[in-house]
Amino acid sequence: MSLILGIESSCDETAAALVTSDREILAHQLAGQEDEHAPYGGVVPEIAARAHAEILTPLIAAAPDEAGKCLDDVDAVAATAGPGLIGGVMVGLVTGKALAMAADKPLIAVNHLEGHALSPRLVNPDLAFPYLLLLVSGGHCQILRVEGPGQYRRLATTIDDAAGEAFDKTAKILGLGYPGGPKVEAMAQDGDPKAVPLPRPLIRSKEPHFSFAGLKSAVVRAHHSGDHQSADIAASFQQAVVDCLRDRLEKAIRDHGSCASLVVAGGVAANTPIRAMLEQVADAHEMAFTAPPHWLCTDNAAMIAWAGAERFAAGLTDPLDFVARPRWPLDPNAEKARGAGVKA
């Protein structure tokens, strides 16, 4: 059994965790930055980086205390090395390098998206490779075939906004504040999902990808028209996202075949209607459905430590001169999608 220290600082949550290779979370320390970013309606990169620098060391010190361990007990240090806000990524990665060098432990530079992609295996030991993954985080929306640590085949991505970005922007348009996803979902419970005629970009399209920029623009027009209640806009927007995700996922299954399991991960995976839709798709295709608990969907260090454990078991470690990356695709060989740029 190996013990991995995980460090996460890619966006607006700072975290440290100790996780074993047999899926036991011995410690998890997390500090959010919602109060710092709320006045701006979104994450301010410089504020985020400064907050990471201030709180990360105390969090890392608290994790071994919580677990009754010390740094010498750790087998490897796993730190997010991208993608993300580069200032925050650098804070966590440099800290991880320093700890690894000081304790003479291997460094594992973790792709933040791989942390999300492998997180369902932390809580479900029966989830075997390969599986079909819908990765829906704040900055990414992809469908991937997950074949093992470092082994991903991208089947679809977004050509503009991610679903999480659309949720946050819709919340800002409706004056709900930050973070937007949970607030839009809460407001949508009081609305009519059929009340506002919103588009479903790329539904029934021959290309495999997602698009949410047009949906966001339609929300702006609906709000400015004054003809609709905010709760109806929220509910109609959420239903449009659900419909888009279902259509693109069904196309991926038709085009590439199903796997034994359908998995969802990333911050938007905490959305209840999206989970319900995915369960229906899985049932229709006789696939098992796996989703992490809500706290493991949002950014956290347990998933980074677990990704580190999976990579460590596969003999995948990294040099201390590994460079932080603001962009880092899981499938670097995937064909570049129209409009997606290096983000895909």
C-alpha positions in Angstrom: 0.0 0.0 0.0 1.3 3.4 -0.9 0.5 6.8 0.7 0.3 9.9 -1.6 0.2 13.5 -0.6 -2.0 15.5 -3.1 -1.9 19.2 -3.6 -4.5 21.2 -5.6 -4.3 24.9 -6.5 -5.5 25.2 -10.1 -8.3 27.7 -9.7 -10.0 29.1 -6.6 -9.8 26.2 -4.1 -6.6 25.4 -2.2 -6.4 21.8 -0.9 -4.1 19.1 0.5 -4.9 15.4 1.1 -3.4 12.1 2.1 -4.8 9.1 0.2 -3.8 5.5 0.2 -3.6 3.2 -2.8 -6.4 1.2 -1.3 -8.8 4.1 -1.5 -8.7 5.4 2.0 -8.8 9.2 2.4 -6.8 9.7 5.6 -6.9 13.5 5.5 -8.4 16.3 3.4 -7.8 20.0 4.0 -9.6 22.5 1.8 -9.9 26.3 1.8 -12.3 28.1 -0.7 -12.1 31.6 -2.0 -15.7 32.4 -2.6 -15.7 35.5 -0.5 -12.6 36.9 -2.2 -14.1 36.5 -5.7 -17.8 37.1 -5.1 -17.6 40.9 -5.5 -16.3 40.4 -9.1 -18.7 37.7 -10.2 -16.0 35.3 -11.1 -12.4 34.2 -10.3 -9.7 36.9 -10.5 -6.4 35.1 -11.2 -4.1 37.4 -9.3 -6.3 37.2 -6.2 -6.5 33.5 -6.5 -2.7 33.0 -6.7 -2.1 35.2 -3.7 -4.6 33.3 -1.7 -3.0 30.0 -2.6 0.4 31.3 -1.5 -1.0 32.4 1.8 -2.9 29.3 2.8 -1.3 26.3 1.1 1.6 25.7 3.6 -0.7 25.6 6.6 -3.1 23.3 4.8 -0.3 20.9 3.9 1.0 21.0 7.5 -2.5 20.2 8.8 -3.0 17.1 6.6 -0.4 14.8 8.2 -1.6 16.0 11.6 -5.1 15.0 10.7 -4.0 11.6 9.5 -1.5 10.9 12.3 1.3 10.7 9.8 4.5 12.7 8.9 6.1 13.5 5.6 8.5 10.6 5.9 5.5 8.3 5.7 4.5 9.6 2.3 5.6 7.5 -0.8 5.2 10.3 -3.4 4.0 13.9 -3.7 1.4 14.6 -6.3 0.7 18.2 -7.3 -1.6 19.7 -10.0 0.7 20.9 -12.8 -2.1 22.2 -15.1 -4.3 23.0 -16.8 -5.6 26.0 -14.8 -4.8 29.6 -13.8 -1.0 29.6 -14.2 -0.3 31.6 -11.1 -2.2 29.2 -8.8 -0.8 26.1 -10.6 2.7 27.4 -10.1 2.1 27.9 -6.3 1.0 24.3 -5.9 3.6 22.7 -8.2 6.6 24.6 -6.7 5.4 23.7 -3.3 5.1 20.0 -4.3 8.6 20.1 -5.9 10.1 21.6 -2.7 8.5 18.9 -0.5 9.5 16.1 -2.8 13.1 17.3 -3.0 13.4 18.0 0.8 11.9 14.5 1.7 13.6 12.7 -1.2 10.3 11.5 -2.5 9.1 11.1 -6.1 7.2 13.9 -7.7 4.0 13.2 -9.7 2.9 16.1 -11.9 -0.9 15.6 -12.2 -3.1 16.8 -15.0 -6.1 18.4 -13.2 -8.4 16.9 -15.7 -7.0 13.4 -15.0 -7.8 14.1 -11.4 -11.4 14.5 -12.3 -11.3 11.6 -14.8 -10.0 9.1 -12.3 -11.9 10.4 -9.2 -14.8 7.9 -9.7 -12.4 5.0 -9.2 -11.5 6.4 -5.8 -15.0 5.7 -4.5 -15.9 2.8 -6.7 -13.4 -0.1 -6.7 -15.5 -2.0 -9.2 -15.1 0.6 -11.9 -12.7 -0.9 -14.4 -11.0 0.4 -17.5 -12.1 1.3 -20.1 -15.1 3.5 -19.4 -16.9 6.3 -21.2 -16.5 9.6 -19.4 -18.4 12.9 -19.6 -16.1 15.4 -18.1 -18.0 18.6 -17.3 -15.9 21.0 -15.3 -15.8 24.8 -15.2 -13.5 25.2 -18.2 -13.9 21.9 -20.1 -16.7 19.8 -21.5 -15.5 16.6 -23.1 -16.5 13.0 -23.8 -13.5 10.7 -23.4 -12.8 7.0 -23.5 -10.7 6.3 -20.4 -8.4 3.4 -20.9 -6.0 3.9 -18.0 -3.7 6.5 -16.3 -2.4 8.7 -19.1 -4.5 6.8 -21.7 -7.4 8.9 -23.0 -9.2 9.1 -26.3 -11.1 12.3 -26.8 -14.4 11.8 -28.6 -15.9 15.3 -28.3 -15.1 18.7 -26.8 -16.5 22.1 -26.8 -15.9 24.5 -29.7 -16.4 27.6 -27.4 -17.8 27.8 -23.8 -17.9 24.8 -21.5 -21.1 23.9 -19.7 -19.7 25.1 -16.4 -18.8 28.5 -17.9 -22.3 28.8 -19.3 -23.8 28.1 -15.8 -21.6 30.8 -14.2 -22.3 33.3 -16.9 -26.1 32.7 -16.7 -25.9 33.2 -12.9 -24.1 36.5 -13.5 -26.7 37.6 -16.0 -29.5 36.8 -13.5 -27.7 38.5 -10.7 -27.2 35.3 -8.7 -23.6 35.8 -7.8 -20.7 33.4 -7.7 -20.3 30.4 -7.8 -23.0 30.2 -10.4 -23.8 26.5 -10.9 -25.4 25.7 -7.6 -27.4 29.0 -7.6 -28.8 28.4 -11.1 -29.8 24.9 -10.1 -31.5 26.2 -6.9 -33.4 28.9 -8.8 -34.4 26.5 -11.6 -36.4 24.4 -9.0 -39.0 27.2 -8.9 -39.1 27.7 -12.7 -40.7 26.2 -15.8 -38.1 24.5 -18.0 -40.4 25.0 -21.0 -41.3 28.6 -20.4 -38.4 30.2 -22.4 -37.6 29.2 -26.0 -33.8 28.7 -25.8 -31.6 27.1 -28.5 -29.9 23.7 -28.3 -26.6 24.4 -30.2 -25.3 21.5 -32.3 -28.1 19.1 -31.4 -28.4 16.5 -34.2 -25.2 17.9 -35.8 -23.0 15.5 -37.7 -19.9 16.9 -35.9 -19.5 15.4 -32.4 -18.8 18.5 -30.4 -20.5 20.8 -27.9 -21.3 24.5 -28.1 -22.8 26.7 -25.3 -21.9 30.3 -26.4 -25.1 30.7 -28.4 -27.1 29.4 -25.5 -25.5 31.9 -23.2 -26.3 34.8 -25.7 -29.9 33.6 -25.8 -30.1 33.8 -22.0 -28.9 37.4 -22.2 -31.6 38.3 -24.8 -34.3 36.6 -22.7 -33.3 38.4 -19.6 -33.1 41.8 -21.3 -36.5 41.3 -23.0 -38.2 41.6 -19.6 -40.7 39.0 -20.8 -39.6 36.1 -18.5 -39.2 35.4 -14.8 -35.7 34.7 -13.7 -36.6 31.3 -12.4 -38.1 30.3 -15.7 -34.9 31.5 -17.5 -32.8 29.4 -15.1 -35.0 26.3 -15.5 -35.1 26.7 -19.3 -31.4 27.2 -19.5 -30.6 24.2 -17.3 -33.0 22.0 -19.4 -31.2 23.2 -22.6 -27.8 22.1 -21.2 -29.3 18.7 -20.2 -30.7 18.2 -23.7 -27.3 19.2 -25.3 -25.3 16.9 -23.1 -27.8 14.0 -23.8 -27.7 14.5 -27.6 -23.9 14.6 -27.8 -23.4 11.7 -25.5 -25.9 9.6 -27.5 -24.0 10.5 -30.7 -20.7 9.4 -29.1 -22.2 6.1 -28.1 -23.7 5.6 -31.6 -20.4 6.5 -33.4 -17.9 4.8 -31.1 -19.9 2.1 -29.2 -20.6 1.9 -25.5 -18.4 0.7 -22.6 -19.4 -1.3 -19.6 -19.7 1.9 -17.6 -20.8 5.5 -18.1 -19.0 7.9 -15.8 -19.5 11.6 -15.1 -16.9 13.8 -13.4 -16.1 17.5 -12.9 -17.9 20.3 -11.0 -21.0 20.3 -13.2 -21.4 16.6 -12.3 -22.9 17.8 -9.0 -26.0 19.0 -10.9 -28.9 16.8 -10.0 -30.9 17.0 -13.3 -27.7 16.2 -15.3 -27.0 13.2 -13.1 -30.6 12.0 -13.6 -30.3 12.3 -17.4 -27.1 10.4 -17.4 -28.6 7.5 -15.4 -31.3 7.3 -18.0 -28.8 7.2 -20.8 -26.8 4.5 -19.0 -29.9 2.4 -18.4 -30.9 2.7 -22.1 -27.6 1.4 -23.2 -27.2 -1.2 -20.4 -24.2 0.5 -18.9 -23.4 0.8 -15.3 -23.5 4.5 -14.1 -20.9 5.9 -11.7 -20.7 9.5 -10.3 -18.5 10.7 -7.5 -20.1 12.2 -4.4 -20.8 15.9 -4.8 -17.8 17.0 -2.8 -15.5 15.0 -5.0 -16.9 16.6 -8.2 -15.6 20.1 -7.3 -11.9 20.8 -7.2 -10.2 19.0 -4.3 -6.9 17.4 -3.4 -8.2 13.9 -2.8 -8.7 13.4 -6.5 -5.2 14.7 -7.2 -3.7 12.3 -4.6 -5.7 9.4 -6.1 -4.5 10.3 -9.7 -1.1 10.3 -8.2 -1.6 6.9 -6.6 -2.8 5.5 -10.0 0.2 7.0 -11.8 2.6 5.9 -9.1 1.4 2.3 -9.3 1.9 2.5 -13.1 5.5 3.7 -12.6 4.7 7.2 -13.9 6.7 9.8 -12.0 8.1 13.2 -13.1 11.4 15.2 -12.9 11.7 18.2 -10.6 12.0 20.5 -13.6 8.5 19.7 -14.8 7.0 22.9 -16.2 3.5 24.2 -15.1 1.0 24.3 -18.0 -2.0 26.6 -18.4 -3.3 24.3 -21.1 -2.8 20.5 -21.0 -5.1 18.2 -23.1 -5.7 14.7 -21.9 -5.5 13.5 -25.5 -2.8 15.5 -27.2 -3.3 13.5 -30.4 -6.9 14.4 -30.8 -7.9 16.3 -33.9 -8.2 20.0 -33.2 -11.8 20.9 -33.0 -13.2 23.9 -34.8 -12.9 27.0 -32.6 -11.5 25.2 -29.6 -7.9 26.3 -30.0 -5.3 24.9 -27.6 -7.9 24.5 -24.8 -9.2 21.2 -26.2 
